[in-house]
Amino acid sequence: MTRRLVAASVVITAFIMLTVEVPLGLSYTGRAEDRLLAGLERDARVFAGLVEERIEAGDHAAVIRAARRYASRTDARVVVTDAAGISLVDTAGTDARDFSTRPEIDTALSGAQATGIRTSTTLGREIAYASVPISSGARITGVVRVSTSTDEMRSQIRWNWARLALLLVLMLAAAAAFGSTVAHWAMAPVSQLEAGAQRLAAGDLTNRTRVDRGPPELKRLSATFDEMAARLEMLVGSQRRFVADVSHQLRTPLTVLRLRVESMDAELDAPVDADGLRRDVDAVRGEIERLIRVVEGLLALTRADGSASSATVDVAAAARAARERWDALAEERSVVIGIDAPRSATASEVPGGIDQILDNLLDNAIDVAPEGTAIDITVTARPNEVLVSVRDRGPGLDEEARQRATERFWRGPDAAPGGTGLGLAIVAELARVSGGSMALRDPADGPGLLVEVRLPST
């Protein structure tokens, strides 16, 4: 890919440079030829004006002297012919010759000027020429041809093309260097992402690409990839913890069930003891309910770990609804649930998260609340968060217990029987995946436990 990017950079640069340089080179060539021919034509006209009267007077010696002075000054060849095209003066030193067969001489004898560049068959090289007629009134008395070699002009043209070619080479080298730099800058993160994807595919869930250079799009892609890898690591870890927790926590209830069933099986051969059988059935039912609570708690934790979407919820309305759900059970325990909440307080949550949080907190609070006490639900809307607190007036937790209370299956030494030890763990996990947090505190005005859940406001 890097080579293709460099090649594309070089090809594009070459196309642009050739598009510019070829017209420049051709333009320079045309201007150089035009300047040379214009100078020759001007000199030929001036010289024709100077020698017109001398030719009429037959003063060929004066014509020869003038031609040689001009030739020595310009390195040009001057040929002056009569009306028949026979040379009167030739600074090349040749004898009188018939020049009428030369196309430029023939054109000038017909009364027109002629300029151009051609290859001389006699000299064997390219020459530039200008021929003008020498006229006396309407009569053509001769021709002046000024010619010179194009070697110097062609040398200048070649040097100009060489400079353009050098510029092209330098620009192509710069394009290759720039393309290589840009390609490495752009492709290094791609290689890093590719290596990260390969390690992730090989099972290394801790791998992160952390691309901190390159195009912004690749940085965002790297951040998304790392977020996906972290999510995958969390999901796989959650599944592993779920399997480990299930195998650990279900072993004891299943063992008790097996022993109870074996006991009931042994009693089938003995006279029926209705009370004993009822006790065994109640014990089996209790263990089954415990199993159900454990499995439901584990599933709630697994769903919280795997939640990816978020929703907006009115926490104040959810708190009032939770109070209504738990009022009946609270009345049975002689406990009053109070609420202090604004009319509305919206926050972000995983779908159903705040309902599960409130249900678990109220369930725990009712279990530990002494008769005749109150449970307080408080909802406070702040600029960037919504604070939900549930306070009971039970025995509370010491510092060490508060540190461990969110561990899965941890239960305090004074906990009521039948619990799973998952309630606060579920609350903490739901708060975390909702973008918030949970904290356990001692109330400032008496016994009990204060649980505070913070969720990001919307």
TAKAZI-V572674 format. One record per backbone hydrogen bond with DSSP energy under -0.5 kcal/mol. CO is the residue of the C=O (numbers start at 1). NH is the residue of the N-H. E is the energy in kcal/mol with one decimal. If there is no record, write none. Layout:
CO & NH & E
CO & NH & E
//
This chain:
1 & 5 & -2.2
2 & 6 & -2.4
3 & 7 & -2.9
4 & 8 & -2.5
5 & 9 & -2.2
6 & 10 & -2.5
7 & 11 & -2.8
8 & 12 & -2.5
9 & 13 & -2.2
10 & 14 & -2.8
11 & 15 & -2.5
12 & 16 & -2.4
13 & 17 & -3.0
14 & 18 & -2.8
15 & 19 & -2.2
16 & 20 & -1.6
17 & 21 & -3.9
18 & 22 & -2.0
20 & 24 & -1.5
21 & 25 & -3.2
22 & 26 & -2.6
23 & 27 & -2.6
24 & 28 & -2.5
25 & 29 & -2.3
26 & 30 & -2.5
27 & 31 & -2.6
28 & 32 & -2.5
29 & 33 & -2.3
30 & 34 & -2.5
31 & 35 & -2.7
32 & 36 & -2.0
33 & 37 & -2.6
34 & 38 & -2.6
35 & 39 & -2.1
36 & 40 & -2.2
37 & 41 & -2.7
38 & 42 & -2.3
39 & 43 & -2.5
40 & 44 & -2.5
41 & 45 & -2.3
42 & 46 & -2.5
43 & 47 & -2.8
44 & 48 & -2.5
45 & 49 & -2.0
46 & 50 & -1.7
47 & 51 & -2.1
48 & 52 & -1.0
51 & 55 & -2.5
52 & 56 & -1.9
53 & 57 & -2.1
54 & 58 & -0.7
54 & 59 & -2.6
55 & 58 & -0.7
58 & 60 & -1.9
59 & 63 & -1.3
60 & 64 & -2.6
61 & 65 & -2.4
62 & 66 & -2.2
63 & 67 & -2.4
64 & 68 & -2.4
65 & 69 & -2.2
66 & 70 & -2.0
67 & 71 & -2.6
68 & 72 & -2.7
69 & 73 & -1.4
70 & 74 & -1.7
71 & 75 & -2.2
77 & 147 & -2.6
78 & 91 & -2.3
79 & 145 & -3.0
80 & 88 & -4.5
80 & 89 & -2.0
81 & 143 & -1.3
82 & 85 & -1.6
85 & 99 & -3.2
86 & 82 & -2.3
89 & 80 & -2.8
90 & 93 & -2.5
97 & 87 & -2.9
97 & 99 & -0.8
99 & 102 & -1.9
102 & 106 & -2.7
103 & 107 & -2.1
104 & 108 & -2.1
105 & 109 & -2.5
106 & 110 & -0.9
107 & 110 & -0.5
107 & 112 & -1.8
108 & 111 & -2.0
114 & 131 & -3.3
116 & 129 & -2.6
118 & 120 & -0.6
118 & 127 & -3.3
120 & 124 & -2.0
120 & 125 & -0.6
125 & 120 & -3.1
126 & 150 & -1.6
127 & 118 & -2.3
128 & 148 & -2.3
129 & 116 & -1.8
130 & 146 & -2.5
131 & 114 & -2.4
132 & 144 & -2.5
133 & 135 & -0.6
134 & 141 & -3.1
134 & 142 & -1.3
136 & 139 & -1.7
139 & 136 & -3.4
139 & 141 & -0.6
141 & 83 & -0.6
142 & 134 & -3.5
143 & 81 & -2.5
143 & 145 & -0.5
144 & 132 & -2.3
144 & 146 & -0.5
145 & 79 & -2.6
145 & 147 & -0.5
146 & 130 & -1.7
147 & 77 & -3.4
148 & 128 & -2.8
150 & 154 & -3.3
151 & 155 & -2.4
152 & 156 & -2.2
153 & 157 & -2.5
154 & 158 & -2.9
155 & 159 & -2.5
156 & 160 & -2.1
157 & 161 & -2.5
158 & 162 & -2.6
159 & 163 & -2.3
160 & 164 & -2.3
161 & 165 & -2.7
162 & 166 & -2.8
163 & 167 & -2.6
164 & 168 & -2.3
165 & 169 & -2.6
166 & 170 & -2.8
167 & 171 & -2.6
168 & 172 & -2.6
169 & 173 & -2.6
170 & 174 & -2.6
171 & 175 & -2.7
172 & 176 & -2.7
173 & 177 & -2.6
174 & 178 & -3.1
175 & 179 & -3.3
176 & 180 & -2.6
177 & 181 & -2.4
178 & 182 & -2.9
179 & 183 & -2.9
180 & 184 & -2.7
181 & 185 & -2.5
182 & 186 & -2.7
183 & 187 & -3.4
184 & 188 & -2.2
185 & 189 & -0.5
186 & 190 & -0.6
187 & 191 & -2.7
188 & 192 & -2.3
189 & 193 & -2.8
190 & 194 & -2.8
191 & 195 & -2.7
192 & 196 & -2.3
193 & 197 & -2.7
194 & 198 & -2.3
195 & 199 & -2.3
196 & 200 & -2.4
197 & 201 & -2.6
198 & 202 & -1.6
199 & 204 & -2.5
200 & 203 & -1.4
203 & 205 & -1.5
204 & 207 & -1.2
210 & 212 & -0.5
215 & 219 & -1.9
216 & 220 & -2.6
217 & 221 & -2.2
218 & 222 & -2.7
219 & 223 & -2.5
220 & 224 & -2.5
221 & 225 & -2.7
222 & 226 & -3.0
223 & 227 & -2.2
224 & 228 & -2.5
225 & 229 & -2.8
226 & 230 & -2.7
227 & 231 & -2.4
228 & 232 & -3.0
229 & 233 & -2.8
230 & 234 & -2.4
231 & 235 & -2.7
232 & 236 & -3.0
233 & 237 & -2.6
234 & 238 & -2.6
235 & 239 & -2.5
236 & 240 & -2.5
237 & 241 & -2.8
238 & 242 & -2.7
239 & 243 & -2.6
240 & 244 & -2.6
241 & 245 & -3.3
242 & 246 & -2.9
243 & 247 & -2.5
244 & 248 & -2.0
245 & 249 & -3.5
246 & 250 & -2.2
248 & 252 & -0.6
249 & 253 & -0.7
250 & 254 & -2.0
251 & 255 & -2.2
252 & 256 & -2.6
253 & 257 & -2.5
254 & 258 & -2.6
255 & 259 & -2.4
256 & 260 & -2.6
257 & 261 & -2.8
258 & 262 & -2.5
259 & 263 & -2.3
260 & 264 & -2.6
261 & 265 & -2.5
262 & 266 & -2.2
263 & 267 & -1.6
264 & 268 & -0.6
265 & 268 & -0.8
266 & 269 & -0.8
267 & 270 & -0.9
272 & 274 & -0.7
273 & 277 & -3.1
274 & 278 & -2.5
275 & 279 & -2.3
276 & 280 & -2.3
277 & 281 & -2.7
278 & 282 & -2.9
279 & 283 & -2.4
280 & 284 & -2.7
281 & 285 & -2.9
282 & 286 & -2.6
283 & 287 & -2.3
284 & 288 & -2.4
285 & 289 & -2.6
286 & 290 & -2.3
287 & 291 & -2.6
288 & 292 & -2.5
289 & 293 & -2.5
290 & 294 & -2.6
291 & 295 & -2.8
292 & 296 & -2.9
293 & 297 & -2.5
294 & 298 & -2.6
295 & 299 & -2.7
296 & 300 & -2.3
297 & 301 & -2.2
298 & 302 & -2.5
299 & 303 & -2.7
300 & 304 & -2.2
301 & 305 & -2.6
302 & 306 & -1.9
303 & 307 & -0.6
304 & 307 & -0.9
311 & 349 & -2.6
313 & 315 & -1.0
313 & 347 & -2.4
314 & 318 & -2.4
315 & 319 & -2.5
316 & 320 & -2.0
317 & 321 & -2.3
318 & 322 & -2.3
319 & 323 & -2.1
320 & 324 & -1.8
321 & 325 & -2.0
322 & 326 & -1.9
323 & 327 & -1.1
324 & 328 & -0.5
326 & 330 & -2.3
327 & 331 & -2.5
328 & 332 & -1.8
329 & 333 & -1.4
330 & 335 & -3.1
331 & 334 & -1.5
334 & 372 & -3.3
336 & 338 & -0.6
336 & 375 & -3.2
338 & 377 & -2.7
340 & 379 & -2.7
345 & 315 & -2.6
345 & 316 & -0.6
346 & 458 & -1.2
347 & 313 & -2.7
349 & 311 & -3.3
350 & 353 & -3.0
352 & 356 & -1.8
353 & 357 & -2.4
354 & 358 & -2.6
355 & 359 & -2.5
356 & 360 & -2.4
357 & 361 & -2.3
358 & 362 & -2.8
359 & 363 & -2.4
360 & 364 & -2.3
361 & 365 & -2.5
362 & 366 & -2.7
363 & 367 & -1.7
364 & 368 & -1.5
365 & 369 & -1.7
370 & 373 & -1.5
373 & 336 & -2.1
375 & 338 & -3.3
375 & 377 & -0.5
376 & 378 & -0.5
376 & 391 & -2.4
377 & 340 & -2.6
378 & 389 & -2.7
380 & 382 & -0.5
380 & 387 & -2.9
384 & 457 & -1.4
385 & 382 & -2.8
386 & 388 & -0.5
386 & 455 & -2.2
387 & 380 & -2.7
388 & 453 & -3.4
389 & 378 & -2.6
390 & 451 & -2.5
391 & 376 & -2.4
398 & 402 & -2.6
399 & 403 & -1.7
400 & 404 & -1.3
401 & 405 & -1.2
404 & 407 & -2.1
407 & 410 & -1.6
412 & 415 & -1.6
416 & 419 & -0.9
421 & 409 & -1.5
421 & 410 & -0.8
422 & 426 & -2.6
423 & 427 & -2.1
424 & 428 & -2.7
425 & 429 & -2.1
426 & 430 & -2.7
427 & 431 & -2.4
428 & 432 & -2.1
429 & 433 & -2.6
430 & 434 & -1.1
431 & 436 & -3.1
432 & 435 & -1.8
437 & 454 & -2.8
439 & 452 & -2.9
441 & 450 & -2.7
443 & 446 & -0.6
449 & 392 & -1.9
449 & 451 & -0.6
450 & 441 & -2.8
450 & 452 & -0.5
451 & 390 & -2.2
452 & 439 & -2.5
453 & 388 & -3.0
454 & 437 & -1.8
455 & 386 & -2.8
456 & 348 & -2.9
//
